[in-house]
């Protein structure tokens, strides 16, 4: 006898419209490229410290939904590109991206089962921690302009996780997860 899952039980195997289109390498890398382009866009200097790290956010999204294509090698390469483009000490963002990607890959199964708002709550300390790590490493290596306001970009990234993940879910054809599921 087969029973339908109740509201509080999740079906063991997803069927039909609940199944997501599998991620391809081209799709993952193109959306990582969009995140990198948003990072490197010429933002106003007065508001630059409020702009979240879009490359890291897209890396974390794909680390949750396509860990095969967004692993530690991708995180390191993306971090090195950001370091070179921003003129930072080589490896600051690479180390921070690899640390964040490692944590997400360790928690991938758990994060995959959460809806985007719960994912945002789980990832908020990680997004803030990335900015704090870059700030502390910048202080250790005597980087010229260290400002505590840069921690606000981590808070903005945590606030923008839900709309960004929802948008990427729509672009990739992933099903909408309701909080009750």
Secondary structure, DSSP 8 states (H G I E B T S, - for coil): ------TTS--SS--GGGS-----HHHHHHHHHHHHHHHTS---TTTGGG---HHHHHHHHHHHH-TTTSSHHHHHHHHHHHHHHHT--TTHHHHHHHHHHHHHHHTHHHHHTS-HHHHHHHHHHHHHHHHHHHHHHHHHTT-S---GGGHHHHHHHHHHHHHHHHHHHHHHT-----TT-
